[in-house]
Amino acid sequence: MTTAIWVGALLAYLAFRLWYDGVQKPLTTEEIAKFTSMLEQRAAEGFGSQEIETVRRFMEQDDGKEFIMVNLIQFNPSPVTHPDTDLGVKSHELVQAYFKPFMKILFRRAGHPVLMTRAVAGYLDAWNTPPDPGWHAVGLIRYRSRRDAMLASFANPVFGGIHKYKIAALKQTFAFPSQAQVALYASPRITVALVLALGAALLQLVVS
């Protein structure tokens, strides 16, 4: 019985890692062309030619691995006009109409928030940068791969219906992808392993 418990825990962890890490295959030339075309079709939603070119290069340099998107956010002064009802709403509440459904889409592809913070002061250290526009928040979002990022956003039919809420809620934002070099937080890989090990140990105690 003990062996079955630990084998079951190991199989559960391997299944989790298969979902969380994915196949780690870089985007193909055909996929890059397809996603670029989709992005160009959404140019009217605020994507300029420079952004489209940056995304295309990002896809061409794909290594198949996970990345973290760093997002700096400044909200529009509240109230803002709700795109559907024309009623005045708070900007930080309206952005949730975008964020919550997008996170549901992303989670199915093993994406999730890493860190969400609220700014409490302006720049304390800045070299050769434009003046602080008044950023309100910073968010770090983990993506399983560049393929998943495309499939969860521009290539997802739901995205086109919710992106308008983000546009209405934010005065300005910029985002850039990054890959972790030093990470001191307990990643889900470690957390899930510890939870499964604890569960298996407790179950072993119960049945023994």
C-alpha positions, 0 to 999 in steps of 0.5 A: 500500500505504501508503494502505491501511495508514493507511486501515485504521488509521483505520477500526479507530480509528473502529470502536473509537470507535463501540464506546467512545463509543456512540450517546450518546442519553439514556434514554427515559421508557419505559426509565426506568420499566422500569429503576425497576421492576426496581430496585424488585423487587430492594429485598430485596437492600439497595436502600432507597427513598431509593437507588431514588429517587436512581437514578431521578432520575439516569436522568431527568437523563441526558445520554447521556454517559459517567460515572465511578462513585466507590466507597468500600469497607470490607470485613467482617473476615475470614473471612466466610461464603461464600453458596454453601458456608458456608465461611469465606473472606477478604472481599477474595477473596469480593468478586472473585466479584462483581467479575470477572464484573461487569467482564466484563459491563461491558467488553462495554459499554465500561466499565472500571476507571479507578483502584483504590486501597488506603487507607493512612491515615484522614482527613487532612482532613475538614470537617463529616463523620461520623467515618472508618469505616475505608475500605479502598479506593477504586475508579473505574469508567468507564461508557459511559452510564447506559443501559449502567450499568442494562443491566450491573447490575439489568437483567442476569440474571447480576447477581442471582446475583453481587451476594450476594458483594458484600453478604457481603464488604463491611461498608459502601460508598457510590458516587456518579456523577461526570463528569470535568472535568480528566483528566490520564491517557491515556484509551483514546481516546488510547491506542488512537489511539497504538497504531494509529498505531504499528502502522501506522507499523511495518507501513509500514516493513516493507512499504516 
